[in-house]
């Protein structure tokens, strides 16, 4: 293939070089998540250190940023089934450099950014890479707060009533600390963007339901699952629209249709979960009074939101 007729562009060149360097560093299989996340980190390195934009399509989803591989101009890798775990492993194809339409500057800067990325993150697992992304690249405090909550829920044991050394102060329990995290999340919820505003009613009801679960000493694993349910729909309805770059109009249109369906399904799911815990709660009279007062406050906020729609 001649340089006048390249098959791929600079986003593909970045991904191809990344896969090559990861393979050179280790014989470990490269997962889809690791590839898509490290591509974003390399792209950010290019932009922040050199002001060089390859046009990589990326967006925020759940607990970190992902490359949208569907926007690539073609397949510069093979993706057979992984060995030993579910999913695919990514392997770079044998290709000549002139298969890629890359500027002279890009031929120099892209491998440098990729090499830095592989050196810093190549041996880290996906959870560690996610942590770096939400600590360093999250677009707002709300994203950081819900990501921290997710990490907390994965590490504490409500049944043992153990308090992590890194968290809490003044002898507060795990439940007290968790509620404080929920308070901080609520305070950080963005009110200055239309898509966030459209999810606020569901968010308030989700928050109140989580507090019901905590009061009833529900296993943290179930609360963590319920958090994932909310963040998944938030990602599909809000985050990937608000925080993205180089995503095609066709892909955005597909996301719009998916978002409406996801929001409707979550609304039903939330109603079912909330009804379960409202009907089964058995607390002291004082706890009922405090919880009911909080729930009433939430319902008043929801009614105010609905009145403005």
C-alpha positions, -999 to +999 in steps of 0.1 A: +000+000+000+014+034-010+016+065+012-008+082-012-035+056-003-033+049+035-058+027+051-057+043+086-054+076+102-036+090+133-061+077+159-055+042+145-017+048+145-019+057+182-038+025+190-016+004+169+016+017+184+001+013+219-007-024+213+028-030+200+045-014+230+023-032+254+032-065+237+069-056+239+066-048+276+049-081+285+035-113+271+003-108+291-030-106+272-042-071+265-079-067+275-103-045+256-108-022+286-071-017+291-066-009+255-095+016+253-085+033+285-047+036+278-055+050+244-073+079+261-044+084+285-019+085+256-041+110+237-043+132+268-005+131+271-002+143+235-027+172+240-014+183+274+024+180+267+026+189+230-008+204+221-011+177+194-045+164+185-049+131+166-087+133+167-091+102+189-128+095+196-133+092+234-160+097+260-166+093+297-184+062+308-190+048+343-157+051+362-134+064+335-128+074+300-130+051+270-120+052+233-149+046+210-134+019+188-165+020+165-152+053+152-119+039+140-115+038+102-107+001+102-094-028+122-056-025+129-058-053+154-071-088+159-094-095+188-097-133+195-112-147+227-090-143+257-075-174+274-085-179+310-111-151+313-142-138+296-137-112+268-113-106+240-076-100+239-062-073+215-033-081+193-018-056+168-017-067+131+015-068+112+013-036+092+037-012+075+039+023+089+028+037+055-006+020+061-012+050+083-018+086+073+004+104+099+022+137+098+060+139+103+053+155+137+029+127+146+054+100+137+077+115+164+052+126+190+027+097+190+053+070+198+068+092+226+034+097+242+026+060+239+060+050+254+053+073+284+018+058+288+031+022+287+059+030+311+035+046+336+005+023+333+013-007+312+018-030+342-012-016+361-046-034+362-078-019+349-090-009+384-058+010+390-062+028+356-098+037+365-086+052+398-061+073+380-087+085+355-113+096+380-086+112+403-069+131+375-093+134+346-128+135+360-147+165+347-164+174+380-164+166+417-196+146+414-178+120+392-150+118+417-174+114+446-194+085+432-162+068+421-148+070+456-180+057+470-178+027+446-143+020+458-154+022+494-183-002+489-159-027+474-136-027+504-156-025+536-176-052+554-208-039+570-214-071+589-180-069+607-185-032+614-148-026+606-138+010+600-111+016+575-080+034+588-081+057+558-116+068+563-138+082+590-130+103+620-141+108+655-152+071+658-179+073+631-193+040+620-192+027+584-228+036+581-222+071+592-193+075+569-213+061+540-241+086+546-216+114+548-203+103+514-239+104+501-243+139+515-211+150+497-223+134+465-256+153+467-238+186+474-216+180+443-244+171+419-242+195+389-271+218+384-258+238+355-263+214+327-296+204+311-288+167+309-279+165+346-310+184+355-331+158+336-317+130+358-320+148+391-354+134+401-342+098+396-310+107+414-328+120+445-350+089+447-319+067+442-301+085+471-331+081+494-334+044+486-297+038+493-302+055+527-331+031+534-308+002+525-281+014+549-306+018+577-318-018+571-281-031+572-283-044+537-251-060+525-227-035+509-224-057+479-260-051+471-256-013+476-226-014+454-247-031+427-274-005+431-247+022+427-235+006+395-271+005+382-274+043+388-240+052+374-247+030+343-278+049+334-262+082+343-234+073+319-258+064+291-282+094+296-257+121+306-220+115+308-212+103+273-231+132+258-216+159+280-180+146+280-169+134+246-148+144+216-147+133+180-179+113+182-198+111+149-234+125+146-246+090+137-232+076+169-248+104+190-281+096+173-277+059+183-269+070+219-300+092+220-323+062+213-305+040+238-306+067+265-344+070+264-348+033+268-322+030+296-338+059+316-373+043+313-360+009+324-341+023+354-372+043+365-391+010+367-362-007+384-358+021+410-395+020+418-394-017+424-363-015+447-376+015+466-410-002+472-392-033+485-373-014+512-401+009+521-424-020+527-399-041+547-383-015+569-387-021+606-371+006+627-375+022+661-401+050+663-373+076+665-355+062+634-388+061+615-394+097+624-360+109+612-361+087+581-396+098+572-386+135+576-357+130+553-378+112+527-404+140+529-377+165+522-366+145+492-402+142+479-406+180+483-374+185+463-387+161+436-421+179+434-403+212+430-383+198+401-413+183+384-432+216+388-404+233+368-405+208+339 
